[in-house]
Amino acid sequence: MQVKITVLFLLYNASQYVHGLFEAIALQRHPDHDQQQDWLEVLFMDNGSTDETGRVLAEAMEAAGSP
């Protein structure tokens, strides 16, 4: 059984930080795995933001090739 690390980010009015967050996530490495998707699961929750967090998050996920 393959074990993954799951990280949950709760976002509220965080549109200005989303791109930096994606950059930081992309830099993460695991010594036993070549592919990040083999060991890391990242979940985002927009907690009712009143800014553009949802839109910026959706665009960043699409650009990263995430569902």
Backbone torsions as a table, in degrees:
resi	resn	phi	psi	omega
1	MET	NA	130.3	179.7
2	GLN	-90.6	127.4	-179.1
3	VAL	-98.1	135.9	177.3
4	LYS	-116.2	153.5	170.9
5	ILE	-91.6	129.1	177.9
6	THR	-110.8	129.8	178.8
7	VAL	-121.3	130.7	179.8
8	LEU	-112.9	124.8	176.2
9	PHE	-108.6	119.1	174.2
10	LEU	-94.4	119.3	-174.8
11	LEU	-112.8	134.4	174.3
12	TYR	-139.6	116.8	-178.1
13	ASN	48.1	52.0	-174.5
14	ALA	-115.8	21.9	-175.2
15	SER	-55.9	-34.6	-178.2
16	GLN	-72.3	-13.8	-177.1
17	TYR	-105.7	-9.2	-173.0
18	VAL	-61.2	-46.7	-177.4
19	HIS	-64.5	-40.6	176.7
20	GLY	-64.4	-36.9	177.5
21	LEU	-63.1	-44.6	178.4
22	PHE	-64.2	-38.2	177.6
23	GLU	-63.5	-43.0	179.8
24	ALA	-64.9	-40.9	179.0
25	ILE	-63.5	-42.0	-178.2
26	ALA	-63.0	-24.1	-179.0
27	LEU	-82.6	-9.8	-176.4
28	GLN	-71.7	138.1	-179.9
29	ARG	-132.5	156.4	175.4
30	HIS	-126.9	132.0	-175.2
31	PRO	-64.5	-21.3	-177.1
32	ASP	-100.3	0.1	-175.5
33	HIS	-136.7	135.3	177.1
34	ASP	-81.5	-36.5	-176.3
35	GLN	-102.5	130.1	-178.3
36	GLN	-60.9	-37.5	-178.0
37	GLN	-66.8	-13.5	177.4
38	ASP	-75.0	-21.0	-173.7
39	TRP	-133.4	-11.3	-173.4
40	LEU	-125.7	132.5	174.0
41	GLU	-123.4	125.8	-177.8
42	VAL	-118.9	127.8	179.5
43	LEU	-117.7	140.3	177.8
44	PHE	-121.2	141.2	174.7
45	MET	-133.2	119.6	175.2
46	ASP	-85.4	115.2	-172.9
47	ASN	-90.4	52.6	175.6
48	GLY	76.2	34.4	-178.9
49	SER	-57.7	147.7	177.1
50	THR	-105.2	0.7	175.4
51	ASP	-101.4	-152.7	-176.1
52	GLU	-95.5	21.3	-176.3
53	THR	-55.4	-47.1	-178.5
54	GLY	-59.6	-45.8	-179.5
55	ARG	-66.7	-47.1	-178.7
56	VAL	-63.4	-40.2	178.7
57	LEU	-63.3	-45.9	179.1
58	ALA	-61.4	-41.3	179.1
59	GLU	-65.9	-42.1	179.7
60	ALA	-65.7	-38.9	178.5
61	MET	-66.0	-42.0	178.7
62	GLU	-63.7	-42.8	179.5
63	ALA	-64.3	-31.5	179.7
64	ALA	-83.1	-4.9	-179.4
65	GLY	79.0	23.7	-179.8
66	SER	-96.2	150.1	178.7
67	PRO	-68.6	NA	NA
